[in-house]
Amino acid sequence: MVKIGNIELPEFPLLLAPMEDVSDPPFRRLCKMHGADLMYSEFISSEGLIRDAIKSRKKLDIFDYERPVGIQIFGGDEEAMAMSAKIVETVEPDLVDINFGCPVKKVVCKGAGAGVLKDIDLMVRLTKAVVQSTHLPVTVKTRLGWDTDSINIDEVAERLQEVGIKALTIHARTRSQMYKGEADWEHISRVKSNPNIEIPIFGNGDVDSPEKALEYRQKYHCDGIMIGRGAIGYPWVFNEIKHFFQTGELLPKPTLEDRLNAVRQHAEWSTEWKGERVGLIEMRQHYSNYFRGVPHFKEYRKQFLEIFTLEEMDALIDKIKSADFDF
């Protein structure tokens, strides 16, 4: 069993990464149904929360069926981070997570996300401000460092633990790598083997299959794995990994019908949360991922992009299911 403060997770939990425009409640619900043990909201601007920005407030929506669930915040100002943590507390998540890893330029330019990697003292002050402003467990997600010449994750792990974080997730890339190149988990292994580190250390980066998950578990000895891009359009990855851990056997891949059913369920929950029109428009980014690798599907994928009602979606799904489709 792995503990984050008073939160009890199974041995070697699988976490769904917080991903902007992806990790909303409908997607989290689907991943929970398929085996995710802990999930996070999309990242939320501390400044946006304080300004009462509608988009930021909407991201605070969490539901009991997805627990345990954390809300992730980012920012570069201590007072704003402390105030936003208090706002987060009002919706009663299970934990608060701080994003020190987002490499996107518009975040970094504000001295937030991975931009804080250049200033460990500031990272410590921001973290301490959040820890002291909430009774919830505080966790952090970060990267190895700004670039290969400034990898500082060892110092970061020790100093953030000292100010009270309860778990650390490490994306095994630098900011300069963005999402390119190979993630270097040797750094995660080194942090985990540090005798001064007592909090759970979760690894993130490049895990997209049961075989890789088992290899990384055995090789790098972290306490759990966070999966991001490997779950987009493929929520089955969590249960596939768990089954492989337990049996050494691979589950059958989802059929076309499984994929269609997942899309329908995702769309239904999306429309419940956002309204039918907006929910289905925002679903469009997901279709190519759900049907990745399905041969001769281009024309159907195009038709999904023209859907504005659940009724139209049902008709298209029935049409595909009744076709003699070889997959």
N, C-alpha and C positions, 0 to 999 in steps of 0.2 A: 504494500500500500504506500502511496505517495501523499504527503500532506503539504498543503499550502495554507499556513495558518491553521484555521479550524476546518478547512475543506479537505475531505478525504476522497482521493482518487484511486482507481485501481492500480495494481502494480504495472509499471511502464504504460502510463496513459498516452493516448493519442489526442492531440490538440488541433483544433481548426484555427488556422492563422487569421488574424484580423486583416481583411483586404478591402480597400476602398472600392465602393460600388459593387462589391461581391458579397461580403459577409453580412448581409442584412437578415432580418428575422426569417423570411421564407427560406433562404438558402441554409441558414443555420439549422432550421427545423429539419430539413432534408438530411443534412449531415448527422444530426443527432439520431435520427431514425436509422441511419446506416452505421452507427457505431462511434461517433466522435464523443470523447469523454469530457472535454472542456472546450468552450468556445468563447470568442471575444466579439465585441461589436466592431463595426468599421471604426477607424480612428476619428476622434472628435476634437476639434480645435478648442482649446481652453478659452481663447478669446471669443470664439463664436458662442460658447455656452454662456459666458458672462454677458454678452450682448443680447442674449436670448434669440439668437439666429434660428429661424425655423428649421433649417436643414440640420443644424447641430442638435436641436432638441429632439427631432424625429429619430435621430440615431440612438437616443436613450431608451427607445422602446425595447423592453425585454419581456419574456413570458416564462411562466413557471415550468412549462414542458422542456425548456432548453437548459435548465439549471444542471450543474453549476455553469454560470456564465459571467464573464468579466466585461467591463466597459473600459475601452482604451482611450486615453487622452494624450494630447501632445501640446507643446508650447515651449517658449523660451523665457517666460517671466515667472519668477517664484510666486508672487502674489496671485497672479492669474491661475497658475496651476493649483495652488491651495484652494482658491475659491471654487474652481471647477470641480475639484474632488468633492467638496461639500455639496455641490449641486448633484453630482453623480450619486452621492450617498442617498439622496431622496428617493431614487427609484429602486433602491435596495438590490443592487447586483451582489454577486458573491465576492467579487474582488474588483480592484481598480488596477489597470495596467498602464504603464507609461511607455509611449513610443519614442525610443531613441534610435530608431533604425530606418525610418522611411527615407529613401534616397532622392525623392522627387524634388526637383529644383525649387518649386514654389514654396515647399515646406522648409527646405534647407536654408533658403535665402532669408527666412524669418528667424533663423537661429534656433530652429526646432528640429524634431526628428533626428536624422543622422547628422544634422548640422552641429549638434551638441557634442559629437564625438571629438571635435577639435578642442574641447574645453572640459576636462574631467571634473574640475572644481565646480563648474556651473552644473554639470550633470548631477553631482552629489547634492548641491544646494537645491536644485529643482526636486530631486527625489525626496530629500529630507522634508521639504515643504509639504509635499503630498502626504507622506507618511504621518507627519504630525497633525495633519488636518482631517484625518479620517480614522474611524475605528475599523474599517475594512482592511483585509490583507492587501498589500501593494506589491505588484510584480512589475518587472521591466522586460521589454523586448529591445534588443540592440544588435549591433553588428560588431565585427572584429576590431574595427577602427576606421579611420578616414581613408587610408590607402595602405599599401603593403609596407610602406616605410614608417607607419605610425600605428601599428597594431597594439592596442592597449587593453585588450579584453581582460587580461589577468588582473591588472590594477582595478579596472572598473568593477569586476565581480566582487573583489574583496571590499572595496570602499562602499559599494551600494548595499552589500550585506550588512556592513557596519551601521549604516543609517536606517536599517530596518526592513528592507524588502524581503519577501517570503519565497520568491522563486525568480529565476532568471532564464529567459529564452534567448539563445544566441543564434542569429542568422550567420552562417559561417562564410560570409563574404564581407568585403570592405565596402564603404560607400562608393568608392570610385569604380568598383566592379558593377554597380547597379544590380542587375539580375543576370549578368553575363558571366562566362567562364565557369569553372567548377568550384563548388563550395568546398572549403578546406576544413573538415571536421577535426583535424588533429588539434586545432586550437581549443575546440570544445572539450576534447578528451583531456587536455592539459588542465583546463579550468576545473573539470570534474575531479581530477586526481589530486588537486591542491588540498592538503590536509586542513587548511583554514576554512575551506568552503563547506558549509553545513546545509545550505538551502538546496532545493531541487534545481538541477540544471537541465533544461530542455534544448534539444538540437533542432535546427531548422535549416532547410536548404537542400534541394535536389531529390528529396525522397518522394518517389512517385510509383512505387511498386512494393509488394510484400517482400520480394527477395532483397531489395535494397534496404528496406526497413530492418529486416533481420540482420543483414550484414552490418549496418551502422550501429544497431543495438549491441551486437557482440563485440564490435571493434572499438567503439568509442565510449561505451559505458555510461552514457547519459541516462537521466531518469525518465525520459519520455521523448517523444518526437512531435514536433508541430509541423503540420502539413498545410501548404498554401496552394500553389498553382496545381499541384497534383490532385486536388479535390475539385477544381473548377470543372463543372460538367461531368464529374465522376465521383459522386459522394460515396459510391460503393467501396472506395479505397480503404476506408477505416475498417469495415468488417472483413475485407479481404486480407488485410494485414493481421488482424486478430486471429483469424482462422489459420493463417499460415504459421503464426507463432505457436498456436496450440497443437496443430496436426502435422505441420511440414508439408501440407498439401494446398494447392491453389484452388480456390473456388472457381466455378465456371464464370466466364465473363458475362456481363449483362447482355441479354438479347435485345433485339431491336424493340420488342414489346416492352421490356423493362425500361429502356431509355424513353420510349414514348410515354409510359406511365409516370416516370419521374418528371418529365417536362410538364405533363398535365397537372401533377400535384404541385410542382413548383409554381406554375402559373396560377393555380387556384389560390394558393396562399399569398402570392404576390398581389393578386387583385383584391383579396380580403384586406390586405394591409395598406395598399396604395390607391385602391380604386381600379376599376376594370381597364380603362384606357391607359392610364399611366403604368399600371402593373404590367400590362402586356407589351407596351412600348419598351419598358426597361428589361423585359425578358429577352429582347432581341439579341443582346450581347451574349446570351447563354446558349443559343441554339447550335452554333457551330461547334461549341465544346461538347454538348451532349451527343452530337452525331459525328464527332471526330472518328475517322476510320471507317465509317459506314460507306461502302462503295455505291456509286450511282445515285447519290442522295442530293445532289446539287439543286435539282429542280424543286424537290420538296422543301429543302432548306429555304429557298427563295420564297416559297409560299408561306412558310412560317413568319417571315418578315412582313407579310402583308395582312396579318391577323390583328383585329381590333376588339374581338369579343371572344369569350370562352366558347360560345356556340360555334363560331367559325373554327376555333381550334379543335373542338370535338369532331367536327365534320372532316377536317383534314386528317386527324389521327385515325378516324374510322376508315377513311380512304386508303391510308398507308397500310393499315392492318389487313384490309381486304385485298390489297394488291399481292401479287405473287412475288414477294420481295425476298431475294436470297441474301441472307446475312448470317 
